[in-house]
Amino acid sequence: MSTMLSMEDMIRQATVSSVAALFGADIAPSDVALQETRKEFDADITLVVFSLTRISRKGPEETANMIGDYLTAHEPGIAACTAVKGFLNITLSDDYWIAFLQHSAGSRAFGFATPASKPRVLVEYASPNTNKPLHLGHLRNIFLGDAVARILQGAGHTVTRVQIINDRGIHICKSMVAWQHFANSATPADAGMKGDKFVGHYYVLFDKTLKAQVKEAMAAGLSEEEATRTAPVMAEAQEMLRKWEDRDPDVIALWKRMNGWVYEGFDATFRASGVDFDKVYYESDTYLLGKSEVEAGIEKGAFFRKEDGSIWVDLSEDGLDQKALLRKDGTAMYITQDIGTAILRFRDFPDTAYQIYTVGNEQEYHFKVLFLILKKLGFAQADQCYHLSYGMVELPEGKMKSREGTVVDADDIMDEMAQEAASVSAEQGKLDGQTEADKAALCHVIGMAALRFFLLRVDPRKNMLFNPRESIDFNGDTGPFVQYTCVRTSSVLRKAAELSVSLPAAVPHAKVLTPEKRVLRKLHLWPHVFAQSAAEYNPALVAHYCIELARDFNAFYQDNPVVREPDEALRGLRLHLVQATGNVLRNALGVLGIGVPDRM
């Protein structure tokens, strides 16, 4: 496939030539300022001329008129230029748009880079604890990390998807202690529950037991801090953690058994959510490396040991404070395993340009500390570590809390979204004539599109409020709306084939009318939006682009015939426009992890 210059590159090069010819001055393409044309003017793009007046030594409007006359005379891709004070509104020729539709928008790879043309990137996401099931907050994490991985892959990077399973520590011991107290040796099969939900139930029971013991101790005169620290159930959990690190065979056996239940549950949730991983790390493995590196840090002078035997790092010179790295009893902390995990990844993937941690914004301080510690240990790769910080998902009732059991379960919300999709689709007659199996498959695809799109359309840095019903609307700014538009493009092409109206091999040379131009301009933006989303790790930019393109295409389709257009050349151009829109929407949804059904 031949290539062509983008609108921006073509105008920048032509402007450079015009400035040299008119004013005898050399400027770089990067000196040419372009912007979107204001909506009240019918043009394709606008050249900002003010910065060029120092070269022309003329007023802004005269400078704009001179450059405009030169561009229309010497650049075949430019049909007309209109000066408005210091702005030059530029209209491209029909030939340019036809070539763009043929060579760029008509390609299935439009906007994407050559695969594996850029360095490896590690993207970490999910990374759950094995003391509870996945919830709605995890889904934002999972879908965000998965979308960023897909976007970076489309941008040409080799991408390795990783997660760290937090399978050890005090929280895991809490579930184990509660199971010993309350389960009577029951299993998930006995309770008729998924394994992760079964274990999570005992995590909640531990918290309830702890609160009752703390309340009783405080009534006897202890402070809340003292009551919590000395509570019998908490002491049991701390003792179990010590036994675990000493590899007590009974504790290890129980730990393996309960974690096995959780992994089965996690795997089912990951399958339903459509995500997977290239490599999984386990905290129970990486914390040992972290401990050894912390001990080595003492010898390097990077850390210090307090009188009680605990090991700390002093980050006061970096604007932070002191941070504990190992407890006085020698047990590891959360950051200990993160040190080990990072170093292990440096070793496993030495060709990695950078690794991205997809973790909520409540951990921003943690990652500042982690990256500084890695630098103090002498790892230059610390500069290639990035925390993709995102906001929390909240409900109308408030913030979710796992230990209190006030969370929206991931499995439940995915099932609910499929049910919502079924309800809305049935109301609109979209399920008529389908088998039960086809209905279930379609509703799952639509429900997952609604859920993913709703969670991804908000800038990652912002908190968001989740509303299931709002996310399903086929006419609103939703995943199903974009899916439906994409399906419509396929339907138009299918209808054309049924009526023996063929898609021309080449885009015919027809007059490009304003309705077509609105869609073409939006298609032209796709590579720029996609590149920006990759640079910023922000799938929300892709989601909003999908909505805008879908709106513009539907407005075009509603008022302009395609298959039944009597003008053969215009009909052929419009069929290519339909195909290009479908390709771009399908690609854009694809990097968000959203599939498109054959029919809706």
N, C-alpha and C positions, 0 to 999 in steps of 0.2 A: 504494500500500500504506500503510495506517495504521501509525503508530508506537506503541510502548508503552514505559513506563519499564522500565529494567532492575530486577532484584531489588534491587540495592544502592541505586539512586537512589530507588526506591519506599520502601524501609525507612528510608533517611536522612531523606526528607521527612516520613514518618509519625512518626519519632522526634523530629524538630524540633517537630512539632505537639504531640506528647505532652508534651514538656518544657515547652512554653509553657502548655498547659492544666493540667498537674498541679502545676507548680512556679513558674509565672509568670515564667519566664526565657527569654531569646532565645539560641539557639545557631545556629551555621552548620552546614549539611550536612557540611562537612568536619570538624566536631568529633565526628561520629558514627563510632565505631570498629567495624568489622565484621571478621569472620574466618571461615574455614572451620570448620564444625562438626566436633568431634572424632569419630572413627570409631565410638566406642562409643555415640553418641547418634544417633537417627534424626530428624534435622532438616535443613533446607535451608541455613541460615546462622545465625551467632551474633553477637549484639550484645554488645559489651564495655561493661559499665556502670560500671566503677570510676571513670572520669573524671567521671561525672555525679553522683556522691555529694556533691561539694562544692556542687552546686546543690540537690539534693534534701534535703541535711542528714539523710539516713537511711542505714542500712547498705546494703551492696551488694545483698544478696538481696532486701530489702524494696523497694529502688529498682527492681530488675529485675522483681519481681512487679507493681508498680504500672504500670510502662511496658508490660509484657506484657498486663495486663488492658485497658489503654487501646488498644493496637494491635489486639487481637482484636475489640474492640467497634467501632472506628472505621475500620479498614482492611480492605476486602473481600478484598484479595489475601492476607491473613494468616489462616490457619485456626486456629493454636494457638501458644502460647508457653509455654515451660517454663524457670523460673529455676533455675540451678545456681550457687549462691553469687553471684559478681559477673558471671555470664554469662547471657544470655537466648537460649536456643535457639529459633529461629523456624521454624515449618513453614508453607509457603505453601499456599494453597487450590488445589483442582483447577482452578478457573476461571483462576487465574493461569497455571498450567502449560499449560493448553489454549490460552490466548491467546498465550503465549510461543511455543508450537509453531506456531500459525497465522501469527502476524505476524512473528516474528523468525527462529526456526530454520528455518521453512519457506521462507525467501527465499534465492535463490541468492547474493544479495549480502550475506548475514548476516555481520557482522563487518568488512566492508570500508567504506571511506569513499567519498564521491562522487569519481569520477575527476577528476584535475587540479584539485582544490579546495585544494591546498597548493603551496608554492613548489617550484621546480625543484631537484633534487639531482643532482649528478654522481657516479656511482659508477665508480671505476677498478678493473679487475681484469684478470687474465691477465698482461699486460705482460711478455712473454718476451724473452729475448735471442736474436738470430739466429745463435748459434753452437752451438745444441744443440736437440734435440727437447723437447717437453713431457713432463714426468714426473708421477708420482703427487703430488708436492708441489704442482705447478702445478694439478692437478685440485682439490685442496682450495681453493686460491686462487680458481679459476674458479667452482667451485660455490658457494663462500661469497659471492663478489661478485655472482654471478647471483641467488642467493636473496635477498640483502639488497636488490638492485634490485627484485625482484619484490614483496618485502614492503613496501618503501617506496611502490611504485606502488599496491599494494592499500590502503595507508594514506592515499592521496589525493594523493601527490606526483607531479608531472611528473618522470620519471626519464630521465636521459641516460646511457647506458652507454658508457664510453670505455675505451680502453687506450692505452698508450704502448709502441711497439715499440722496444726497445733495439737499434738496428741499427747502431751505430758504437761505437768504443772499442777498447781494447786486447784485450778478449776476442774481439771479432770478427776483429781482425787475427791473432790466434793461429790461428784456423781457416784463414784465408787463407794464412798462411805455411806451415802444415802441408800444405795442399792443393798448393801450389807444389812442395814437397819430395817428396811421396809419391804424388800422384794420377796422374802421367803423363797429365794432361789429361782424366782420366775424369770422367764425368757420373753423376748418379743413375740415369739410364736404363741406362748401361753396367754399373753395379753392381747393378741390380735393386733399388734401395732408394728409400724415400721421401726427398724432398729434405732435410728437416730432420734425418733420421737420418744421411744421407750426410755432411752438413756436421758434425754432432756427432761423427762418427767421427774426423774430422781434428782436432777440438778435443781429443779424448782423446789422439790421437797426439802433438800438440804437448806436452801435459803429460808424456807418457812420455819424449819427447826431451829436454825441459827437465830432468827429474829425472836422466837419464843424464849430461847435461853438468854439472849441479851436483855430482853424485857424483864425477865425474872431477876437477873443479876443487878440490873439498874434499880429495881425496886428494893434490893438489899443494900443499896448505897454506892455501887460502883459507877464510874463514869461510863459513857457509851463506848469509848475507845478501850478501856480496860475490860469491860464486859465482853466486847467482841473478841479481844485477844485471848481471853481466858475461857471462853465458851467451850464446853466439853467437845462438841461436834467439830469445832474449828481445830482444836488440839488433835483430834483424831485425823483430820485431813492433813495437818502439818506432819504428823508422825507417818502417815501413809506416804507422803511425798519423800520423806527421808528414806523410808524402806524401799521405795521405788528406785531411788538413785543408788541404794546399796544392793539393788537387784535381788530383793527378797523374792524367792520363787513363788510364794502364794500371791503376793501383790502383783507380780509380773503376769501371772496366769490370769488373774481377774482383769487386769488392764488389757491384755490381748483379747480376751473374750468380749469385753464390753466395746472396745474399739472396733472389733470385727463387726458387731451389730451396727455400729454407726456407719462404717464404710459402705455396707450394703445399702443403707438408706441414702447416703450421699450419692452413690453411683446412680440410683434410680432417679434422684432429683436432677443430677447433671444431664442424664439422658433426656429427660422430659424438657429441660431448658435448652437443649441443643448446643451444649458446650463440651469441650474436652481439653486435655492438656498433653503436652509433649513429654513433660517430666514432672514427677511429684516428689517433693522433699518432705521429710518427716522431722519434726522438732526433736523427737526422741533420738534421732541420729545426729542432727546438726548441733544440738546443745553441747555435746561432748567436745566437738571442735571449738565451739565458742568458749568453753571453760578453759581449754588448753591455751587458746589465744589470749584470754584474759590473764592467765597465770604468766604467760610469756611477756605480756605487757608490763608486768611488775619489773621484770629484768631489764626491759627496754627503758624504764623510767616513764612510760606513758601513763601508768596507773599507780595507785598507792593503796596500802593495806592499813586499815584502822586497827586500833588496839583489840577490838572484839573479833578480829580475823576477817571481817568483810573487806571486799576489794571495791575501790571507787575510782572514778575518773574526775578530774577537776577541769571544768570547761569554762571557768570564770573569765579567762582571757578571751574566750570566744563569745562573750556576752551571755552565757548561760550559767548554770550552777554546777554543783557536784552531783554525780549520778552513781548510784550503786550498781555494780556489775555482778557480784556474787554475794550471797548472804553470809552471815557469820558462821552458819553451820555448813557452809560450802555448797549449798544447793544453788542451782542456776535460776536466773530470772528471765523474764520475757526477752529482754534485750540480749541476753547471753546467746540464745539460740539464733537471733537475727544476725549477730556477728558471725556465728558459724555458718549460717545459711549463705550470707553474702560471699564469704571467702570460698565456700565450696563451689558456688556458681562461678566465681572468678576462675577457679581451677577447671571446672567442667567445660566451660565455654570461653576459652581464652581469646577467641576472635570477636567477642561481644563488644559492640560500640557503646552501648549503654543498657542498663536494666531499669525497668519502670515498675514501681511498687504501687498497685492500685489499692489504696487503703483510705478509710474515712478521715475527715479533717480533724477529728479529735486526737489523731496520732501525729500531728504535724511536729510537735516538740520531740516526740520519740525519734522520728526520722532525722531531724536536725542533729540529735545526739548521735544516732547510729552512724551517719555519714562522717561526722567529726571523729568518732572513735576509729573508724576504718582508716582515716587519714593519719591519725596518730600512730596506728599500727604499721604504717608505711605502705598502704595499698593505694597506688595512684588511681586505680579504677573507681575509687570513691567519688571522684569528680564526674564519673559517668553514671552515677546513681540518681534517680529522679523519683520523688514522691508525687504520684498523681493523686492529689487530695480532692476528695469530693464531699459534698454535703449530705446530710442525713435525709432519709425518707420519713416523713411524719404522717400521722393519720389525723382525721378530724378530732379524735379523742386525745391526741398528744403523742409524745415520744414513746417508742416501743422499748420494753425492758425485758431482756431474756430471763434474768433470774427471778423475775416476778411472773413470768409466763404471759406477759401482755404484748405478744408479738403476733404479726400476721405470718403464719406458716407459709413457706415457699410453695410447697405442694398444694396447699389449700387455695392459695391465690391463683396458681396456674389453673387448677380445676375450675375455680370460680370464673376466671376469664373465659375459659372455653364454654362454660354454661351461659355467660353473658353474651358471647358471640352467637351461641345457638338461639338464644331468646331474641336478640335483635335481628338475626338473619331470618328467623321464622316469621317475625312480624313483617318483614319486607319481602317475603316470598322467595328468598334466595336459596332455600333448601328444597324447594318443590321438585319432585321427580328424582331425588337422589336416594341411594340406598342408605341404610343406617350406618354402615361402615364408612361410606363416603362422607356422610354428614359429620360423623365424629372426627374424621381426619381433617375436613375443611374447618370445622369449628376450633380444632386445636391450632391449626395454622393461623387462623384469624385472631384467636385469643392470644397466642404468643406474640403476634405482630402488635396487637394493641398494648400488651404489657411492656414489651421491649421498647416500642416507640415512645410510650408515655414516660418511661424511666430514662430514656436517652435524649429526649427532646429538650430537657432542661440542662442548662450549662452545668457541667460537673461540679463547679465550685459552689453552686447554690443549693440550699436546702429545698426540698420539694414536698408538696402535699399530694397524696395519692388518692384518686377517685376512680374506682373501677368502671362505673357506668359511663363516665365521661370519656374514657379512653377507647370505647368501642364504636362511637358514632361514625357512620359511614360518610357523613357529610361534613364533619368537623376536621380539625387539625390533628388527625389520628393516623396510626399505622394502617387500619383497615381502609381509610379513605385513599391513601396512597396505593395500597394493594389494589383496590378496586379500579383506580385509574390505570394502573399497569395492566391489569387484566383487560380493561377496555381497549387498550392499544392492540392486544393480541386478538381480541374479538373483531376489531375492525379489519385487521389483516386476514383473519379467517373468513370473514364475510366476503371480502374481496375475492378470495380464492374460490369460494363457493359460487360466486357470480361470474367466474372466469375473468376477473379483472386482475391482471398481473401487475406485480411490482416491477417497474422498469429496472434494468440493470444499472443504468446511470440516471442521475437526477435530471429530469428534463429542464431545458432552459425556458422557464416560465417567469412571468412577472411575479416578484415576491411581494405579496400584499402585506398590509399592516398586521392582520391577524396572525399570519405565519411568522412575521418578524418578531412579534412578542414572544413566541415560543422559541424561535431561533436564538434570540438574545439570552433567554434563560438557559438554553442548552449550552451556549457559549461560556457561561459562567461556571459550568460544572468542574473543569480542571482546576480553576482557581479556588473554588470552595473546597474541593477535595484536598488540594495541597495545603490550604490553610488548616483544615481539620487535622491533617497529619502533623503539621508543625506544632499545633497547639494541643494535640491529644484531645480533641473536642468533637465527639460524634454529634453533638447538638447542632453544629453547623450543617452537617449532612442532613439531619432530620428536618431542619427548617427549609433547606433547599428543596427537599422532596415535596414539602407542602406547597411551596411557591410554584414549582414546576407543574405539579398536579393541578393547581388552581388555573394557571395560565393555559394548560392544555385543555382542560375541561371547558373553559370559556371559549377557546377556539373551536372545539369540537361541537359545542352546542349551537353555534351560529354559522358554521361553515360545513357544507357537505364534503365528504371525502370520497367514498366509494361511488356515489351517484353524482359527483361533480361532472358536468357535461364537457368541460374543457379538458382534453386528454392530457396536455402538458401540466396543467395546474393539478389535475387529479394525481398524476404521477409524483409531482413534487410533494403533495400533501401525504401520499402514502409513505414516502420516504421520511417525512416529518413525524408521522405516527410511529414508524419503526424506530427512529432515532430516540424519540421520547420514551418508548417502551424499554429500549436498551439502557438508557441512562437511569431511568427509575429502577429497573431491575438491579443494575449495578449498585446504585446508591442504597437501596434496601439491603442488598447482599452484604455490603460492608457494615451494615447495622445488625447483621445476623438474622434478617427477616426474609422468609421465603415468600414466594408468590404462587398461589394456586393457579390451576389452569382456567378455572371458571369461578365466578362469585355471583 
